[in-house]
């Protein structure tokens, strides 16, 4: 089994688009807004350290991929490693993808770090 590269900074994330990467940061929820600024939903993200960007955990366009509330509660605010294909925007099957926000989908592993 090949080890995936680790992404901990914005530059790491940009360099890894289109590959499998392990993103390390703090598990959190991010409000996703529409063009008018109204909150559409809160979605799980990995927030990179040092005030870096948020990386979506699964595509915000597929509600079936949103982790359940127990998983969110168990991970929120904790350091995690999330591995999977890294996209420059969330995959949007059957619709126009119009959100420039990195996304890991599908998630291969999610684990808590010490």
C-alpha positions as CSV (number, residue, x, y, z in Angstrom):
1,X,0.0,0.0,0.0
2,X,1.4,3.4,-1.0
3,X,1.4,6.2,1.5
4,X,-0.4,9.3,0.3
5,X,1.3,12.7,0.6
6,X,0.4,14.8,3.6
7,X,-1.3,18.2,3.1
8,X,-1.0,20.7,6.0
9,X,-0.9,24.1,4.2
10,X,-2.7,25.9,1.4
11,X,0.3,25.3,-0.9
12,X,0.2,21.6,-0.1
13,X,-3.5,21.4,-0.9
14,X,-3.2,23.3,-4.2
15,X,-0.3,21.1,-5.3
16,X,-2.2,17.9,-4.5
17,X,-5.4,18.7,-6.5
18,X,-6.3,15.6,-8.6
19,X,-4.4,13.2,-6.3
20,X,-5.0,11.2,-3.2
21,X,-3.8,13.2,-0.2
22,X,-4.0,13.1,3.6
23,X,-5.2,16.5,4.9
24,X,-4.4,17.3,8.5
25,X,-6.1,19.9,10.5
26,X,-9.0,20.6,12.9
27,X,-12.4,19.1,12.2
28,X,-15.1,21.8,12.2
29,X,-18.3,22.9,10.5
30,X,-18.3,25.6,7.9
31,X,-21.4,27.6,6.9
32,X,-21.9,27.3,3.1
33,X,-23.7,30.3,1.7
34,X,-25.4,31.0,-1.6
35,X,-24.7,34.0,-3.9
36,X,-26.9,36.2,-1.8
37,X,-25.0,35.3,1.4
38,X,-27.7,33.2,3.0
39,X,-26.5,30.1,4.8
40,X,-27.6,27.0,2.8
41,X,-26.1,24.4,5.2
42,X,-23.3,23.8,7.7
43,X,-20.9,21.2,6.3
44,X,-17.9,19.3,7.9
45,X,-14.4,20.6,6.9
46,X,-10.8,20.1,7.9
47,X,-9.5,23.5,8.9
48,X,-5.8,23.8,8.1
49,X,-3.6,25.0,10.9
50,X,-2.4,28.6,11.0
51,X,-5.6,30.2,9.8
52,X,-5.5,28.2,6.5
53,X,-8.4,27.4,4.3
54,X,-11.1,24.9,5.0
55,X,-11.2,21.7,3.0
56,X,-14.7,20.1,2.6
57,X,-15.1,16.6,3.8
58,X,-17.2,15.1,1.0
59,X,-19.2,17.0,-1.5
60,X,-21.6,19.6,-0.2
61,X,-23.8,18.8,-3.2
62,X,-24.6,15.3,-2.0
63,X,-26.4,15.3,1.4
64,X,-26.2,11.5,1.6
65,X,-22.4,12.0,2.2
66,X,-22.8,14.3,5.2
67,X,-21.6,12.4,8.3
68,X,-24.1,11.7,11.0
69,X,-24.4,14.0,14.0
70,X,-22.6,11.5,16.3
71,X,-19.6,11.5,14.0
72,X,-19.5,15.2,13.8
73,X,-19.8,15.6,17.6
74,X,-17.0,13.0,18.1
75,X,-14.6,14.8,15.8
76,X,-15.5,18.5,16.0
77,X,-12.7,20.7,17.4
78,X,-10.2,17.8,17.3
79,X,-7.1,17.2,15.2
80,X,-7.8,14.8,12.3
81,X,-6.3,13.2,9.3
82,X,-8.6,12.8,6.3
83,X,-7.5,10.8,3.3
84,X,-9.0,10.7,-0.2
85,X,-8.9,12.2,-3.6
86,X,-8.5,16.0,-3.4
87,X,-10.6,18.2,-5.7
88,X,-10.4,21.9,-6.4
89,X,-14.1,22.1,-6.0
90,X,-16.7,19.7,-4.6
91,X,-17.9,17.0,-7.2
92,X,-21.4,17.9,-8.4
93,X,-22.8,15.0,-10.3
94,X,-25.6,16.1,-12.6
95,X,-25.2,19.8,-11.9
96,X,-22.8,22.6,-12.6
97,X,-20.1,22.8,-10.0
98,X,-19.7,26.5,-9.1
99,X,-17.9,26.5,-5.8
100,X,-14.2,27.1,-5.6
101,X,-13.5,25.3,-2.3
102,X,-11.2,22.2,-2.0
103,X,-12.9,19.0,-1.2
104,X,-11.9,15.4,-0.3
105,X,-14.3,13.0,-1.9
106,X,-14.8,10.1,-1.5
107,X,-13.2,9.9,1.9
108,X,-11.1,6.8,2.3
109,X,-10.2,7.3,6.0
110,X,-11.0,9.7,8.8
111,X,-9.0,9.3,12.0
112,X,-8.3,11.3,15.1
113,X,-4.8,12.3,15.8
114,X,-3.1,12.8,19.2
